[in-house]
């Protein structure tokens, strides 16, 4: 045996001896108490056996929630949200949680934005959620919608979302409405959700329907967060939330703002005003939008959208991604939760009205009667 072979053998032997010593040290100390740092409501001492942590006293690991009182269970789930939004004695954790638990938020449109908004609201402790959509889940939703999984293809969005939210918070009161918003039913729909409705999130993409919904909330003084077009965008860091009068780079919200002025009586700017210098008075309608320049739609599709009663920019040829639509949804949920937690709801300033012919008025009344069957 030469010298190099002997050295190599010694190194191997030393390596195995080190492993044996470490193993013996672990076995000798495996039952030693471990003291935890921080403020814990349970015992600050635990032991480990075979690498499994076991609390010795003062704390019970709940394998089920059968023995937990309802209020305690709610606080265990959402106490972190309450602590996050509490800032002083007058707005402490318990008050924040009470506001969230007693609030009612409607999410209209459970798609690429609304599905993420609904889950974020549920995970933030909102106690009553209304879901509205008449669409089913299809395979083309997979790139952007939370509920679009293989086993859910073909199922109704509101029903799948309701089941998912109840698995997050079984105590959440969820109302599912299988219907679309139309120009004719928007006002009656919002009115029948009152007076329990705290805030409404508008996550639909039809331009005339969207405008009618915004106008209805404004007339009925219901706080609203409306969401702009997420298609054709790739940068979620450009998303902002501000008054709808300050929206930039969003064709859908531009059109809605114009229609609100022309059709629903919202205030217009002065004649021959300088757009760069003129600052319109806030409408007190929150809008989620992106300052990223939106990808242009093909000319043929844009002309078709202009002729159509609705401008739908949910996906189409522009394309979408979940990290953008999801971010839109989270920003909307953030604004809702922040307003509820601080008890500072923002109510729309104006209450525009729409001029209707007698025939149109009868159609609206018929639509509203049908809504009684849904709510």
PyMOL commands that set and color helices and strands:
alter all, ss='L'
color gray80, all
select helices_A, chain A and resi 3-29+70-85+93-102+114-123+139-141+150-152+157-168+186-193+207-219+236-238+244-246+251-264+299-307+322-342+358-371
alter helices_A, ss='H'
color red, helices_A
select strands_A, chain A and resi 34-35+45-49+52-55+104-108+128-132+173-177+199-202+223-227+239-243+286-290
alter strands_A, ss='S'
color yellow, strands_A
deselect
rebuild
show_as cartoon
